[in-house]
């Protein structure tokens, strides 16, 4: 039995037993109710967890999202398996880590023999729609199974028009069919910008060169310019303004869901594909590193079968979303998934001590290498990590350097404690290397010039 199977078995069994203890079997949806259940996944690109009110942020940047979380159950320690858009979303859709679904680098897509949740649900009679605002979601197999997929580009300071398009669709769709909808908002992603009234709300005094434009952030990554803490704080102000503006869009969306009478029969999942760096460890944006600011994301469930006011503590990952949706709908999960269903935790959240649950191991991979002025496409990086309980081990495959952090006392990952935990480090390293050895080749795909241009606008394609 490999490490992954062992962890999956232990954790899956624990959840299953918890579910049985709670009489979950009796709550399983009947054939009729399955057909009436909808799923609405809201993915907010680049939204780091600690910038939401419920996750302890001191600024009121997410009042509507916080309200949604309070009506349902949210996960305090939720993680993306990769610090950038494509691998993370592919994990959300497949229940697999990037090295198991294949879409782990810029050129590679989801392998043909890997199932996509939209394909499965389409085959089960669901209407499957996606309104997305990041080009990474329109290609490389991420688009598979969506009967409708529209790319909606952001224009200027106004919010991306995902909510108006989704509301229009909610009102005109064929009501007799259940739906699986993905709404993807790119608004917090650089360029950081929002309407002036929102920026004024968050801006502190600042005199400096920073504009929030991606080209400037990229110049810092390349080492062409150097930004300091005051610059980073100004970037945070602009980022928070974008989040606040986006939060209003989520509020409008949820009002439409309610007015369409869908709150009773729609599972709502809100999350993000990765966080964002503001010089926390010297860099900006995302993609390079596996630190908390890049991989800790919000995860909220609300709707039928979800307890109100629940806060779960155990470390979970985007790979758990697909199996959770499948169990919620009563649809058997593909046995090859890495993720586990979180349904028992939606019925009753765990205790604060669960954060120290050493039976759940999470892996982090598929980062990008630091670009150079000569890079035309982002290249695969070598930074990996494994998290077990409150401990997180970073490991660089290129030079085999390591660092261990105790997240319970050092959530900012500033103090390397590997010398105090040599046995644990050895065990975690074996588990990580075993995981890394099991790679499935991704599917090489051509990228059109038009798509490449869209990627360039988002800083994904270098110069
Ligand atoms: Zn992203």
Boltz pocket constraint, residues with backbone or C-beta under 6 A from the ligand:
constraints:
  - pocket:
      binder: B
      contacts: [[A, 45], [A, 46], [A, 84], [A, 85], [A, 86], [A, 273], [A, 274]]
      max_distance: 6.0
